[in-house]
């Protein structure tokens, strides 16, 4: 990047307070920024860093206007940053074009126009790859699967047979879609595998992080709704149904046959037991253990997960337990002394 502050302001629809001619050569966080960088202030908690950052200019909301730094006022600094990053990438991402000679393409495969198939990609029989879709090196696509238009599959992704992926999705390296659900029956002598004959359906505009596993249904389908974003190393069990525009952070795990509504947020490390319902707009706190259904719009945290405000009071009360224990022991000691004194007096006055 080599743009003036004025050029950046024009790109993001902002107003400059300061020197419009200053040159910006990079983008960085407010604590890590150096001279020549543009940074942003989207969270009031970072306001103290405004005067200590080494950044040349700062994207700020309209209510911030005083600083020794050059400012670019915008309605939403984070959205403005996204717009800027979409126009600037320090590392160019290059997608394959055409079909690499080492790729293996099965029978009756439909390849859309301008689809890019990289080295050592395997596509099984009866698959459909949409217009402009990209499959990077080492990707495996099982038979009878489909990948929508303009979807990007990064290296070493495994897409098992019969999986359906929508348009404009992004699947990051090492993800596995359609592996067998964890289904077994036990009779005392061992564990017997239950055939997993269902599928996985991924809606349009879904992003799936590296190393994430989405299991196929025992029968029927495992579903991820349109616009949902899934972080790295997430486990989604068989027959789970996830609604539209959800956010699921890293290392979360969702057990089988759970239903998740629309616009749900599941924070990092949260675990959700099977066969429960998470209502629209609910929020699950980090490391929470959900053992029962969560109502629409409810915020829960802790283990077992409960209302977030109640959980916060519980955490505060737990901090008071050690001094409370000492007070109880002291009171017990004093009561014992009083009882001993009382018994002593009773012995001298029969």
N, C-alpha and C positions, 0 to 999 in steps of 0.2 A: 504494500500500500504506500502511496505517496500522494496524498491529497491535502488540500488546505482545509482549515476549519470551516471556511465559508462553503466550500464544495460539499463537505460532509453535512453541514446544516441544510443545504439545499436538497441533498439526497434523502434525509430523514424528516424533512419538513420542520426544522427547528429554527430558533432565534438565537443569534450569537450575542453574548455579552462579553466583550473583550476584543482581542485581535483576530480578525478573520483571516489574516494572511499566514498565521502559524501553520507549519507543515506537520502532518500526522503520518507516521511511518508504521504504526502498529497499534494493536488493541490489547489491553491487559486489565486485570483486576485492580481495584483501587489501592490495595496494599502492595502489590507487586509491580505496579507501573513504573516506568522510567521515562526520561525525557524523550519526547517524540511520540509517546503513546497517547491514545485516547482511552479513557476509562468511563465508568458510569456509576450513578448513584440511584439505585432503585429501592434500597432498604434503609430506613432512617437510622438503623443501628450503625451504619457505616458513616454517618454524618461527621463524626470526629476526624475521620481520615481525609476529609476534604482539604484541610489545611496542611496536611503532612505528605500527601501523595506527591510523587515526582512526575505525575502525568502532565502533559502539556495542555490538555483540555478535558473537560468532564461533561458528560451527558447528565442533565439534571431535570427534575420536574419543574413546572412553572412557578412553584412557591419558593424556590431557591434562586436568589438573585445577587447575593453578596458573597464575594470570594476574591482572593488575589489571583485565582486561576481564571483562565478563559473558560466560559461556560457556554453550553449549547442547551437551551431550554426546549424541552419536548413534552408532549402530553404524557407519554409513557416511555421512560428511558430504556426499559428492558426491550420493548417492542422495537424501539429505534435501533438498539444494538443488534437485534436479530436482522433487521433490514440491512444494516451495514455489513454484517457478517455474510449475508447472502450474496453480497456484491464483492466480498473480499475473502479469499482463502489463501493463507500463507503456503499451504501444501496442496497442490493441484490433485484432485481426484480424477483419475483417468479410467473410464469404463471401456470394456472391450467392444469392438465393433465386428460384425459378421460372425462367422462360425469358425473357431480355431480348428485346424486339421486334426488335433488330438482328441477333440470332443467326440463322444459316442452318442449318436441319436438313434432312438429306436424306431419301430414301425409305426406308421400312421400318426406321426408327430406333426402338429400344426405350429409352425414358427411364424410369428407375426412380422410385419415389416420393421426393419431396423432393429430387430432383436439382436443382442450381443451375447454370444456364447463363448466363454473363455476356455483356456487350456484345461484338458482332463475333466471337463464337465460330462456327467452321465445323465441322459434323459431317457427314461423308459418308454415303452410302447404306449400309444394312445394318449399322450400328453398334449397340452395346449399351452403355448408360450405367447403372451400377448404382444401387441405392437410396442416396440421400444423397450421391452423388458430386458434386463441385464442379469446374466448369471456369471459370477466371477469364478475363478479357477477352483477346481476341486469340488464343486457343488454336485450333489446327488439328488435327482428327482425321480421318485418311484413312478411306476406305471399308473396311468389314468389320473394323473394330477394336472392341475391347471394353475398358471401364474398370470395375473392380470397385466394390463398395459402399464408400461412405465414403472413397473416394480423393479427394485434393485435387490439382488441376492448377493451378499458379499461372500468371500472365499470360505470353502469347507462347511457349508450349510448342508444339512441332511433334511430332505423333504420326502417323507415316506409315501407309499402308494395311496392314491385316492384323496390327497390333500388339495384343498381349494384355497388359493391366495388371491385376494382382490387386487385392484389397480392402485398404483402409486404407493405401494408399501415399501418398507425398508426392512430387510432381515440381515442382522449383523453376523459376523463370523462365528462359526461353531454352534449356532442355534440348531435345535433338532425339533422338527414339527412332524407329529404323527407317529412317534414311537409308541410302543404298547403301553396302555394304562397299567397301573400297578394293581392287578386283580388276581387274587388267589383264593382257593377254597381249602380249608384244612379239615381233616377227619381224624386226627390223632396220630396217624402214621406218616404224615408228610403234608406238603403244600402242593396243591394242584392248580396249574395255570388256567385261568378263565380266558378263553379266546377273546381278543379285543378286535371286533369286526367293524367298529364304527369309523368315523373320519374326523378331520379337523377342518373347520371353515374359518378363514381369516377375512374380515371385511376390508373395504377400501381404506387407504390412508392410515394403515396400522404400522407402527414401528416396533420391532422385536429386537431386544438387546443380545449381545454376544453371550453364548453359553446358555441361553434360556431354553427350557424344554417344555413343549406343549404336547401332552399325551392325547392320542386318539381315544375316542369313546369306546366303551365296551360294546355298545350298539347305539345307533343314533349319531350324535355329533358333539364334539367340543367346539365352542364358538368364541371368537374374539370379535367384538363389534367394531364398527367403523370409527376411525379416528382415535382408537385407544393406543396409548404409548406404554411399552413394557421395557423395563430396564434390563441390565445384565443379570444372569444367573438367577432367573425367576423360574419356579416350578409351578406349572399349571396342570392339575390332574385330569383324569378322564371324565368326560361329560360335564365339565365346568362350562358355564355360560356367562360370558362377560359382556356387558352392554357397551354403549357408545361413549367415546371420549373419556375413558377412564385413564388414570395414571397409576402405574404399579411400579414401585421402586425396587432397587436391587435386593436380591436374596429373599424376597417375599415368596411364600409358598401357599398355594391354594389347593386343598384336598378335593377329591372327586365329588361330582354332582352338586357343587356349590353354585348358586345363582347370584351374580353380581349385577346390580342395576347400572344406570347411565351416570356418567360424571362422578364416579366413585374414585376416591384417592386412597391408595394403600401404600403406607410409608415403608421404608427399608426394613427388612428383617421380620416383617409381620407374618404371622402364621394363622391360617383360617381352616378350621376343621371342616370336614365334608358335610354335605346335605344341609347346609344352612343358607339363608338368604341375606344378602347385603343390599339394603334399599338404595334408591336413587340419591345421589349427592352425599352419601355417607362418607366419613373419613376415619380411617384406621391408623392409629399412631404407630410410630416406629417400634419394632420388637414386640408389638402387641400379640397376645394369644387369644384369638376369637373362638369361643366355644359354643356360641349360640347366635341366632339371627340378630342383625343390626337394623334398626328402623331407618326409613328414609331421612336423610339429613342429620342423623345422629353422629356425634364424634365420640370415639371410644379409644382407650389406651390401656396399657398394663396387662397383667396376666392374673386371673382370667380377665379379659377385656371388659371394662365397664365404662359408664359415662365419663368423659374426659375430665370434667370439672370435679366429679367425685374422686376420680383417681388422683388428681393433683392434691386434693385435701388429704387423701390417704398417704401420699408420698411425704407431705409435710408432717403428718402425725407420726409416721415411721421414724423420722429424724429425731423426734422427741422421745422415742422409746428408751434409749440408753440412760439419759438423765432421769426419766420417769422411774426406771428400774432402780436406780440408786436411791431416789427419794422413797420408794416403797420399802426398800431394805432398811433405810434409816428409820422410817416410821415403825416398821416391825420391831426394830431393836428398842426403840423408845417405849413401845407398848409392852414389850417383854419386861423392861425395867420397871414400869408402873405395876404390872401384874406381880412381879417378884416382891416389890415393896408392899403391895396390898396383902399378899400372902404372908409376908413377914409380920405385918401388924396384926393380922388375924391370928397368927400363932401365939403372940404375946397377950392377946385379949380374947380368951376363949368365951 
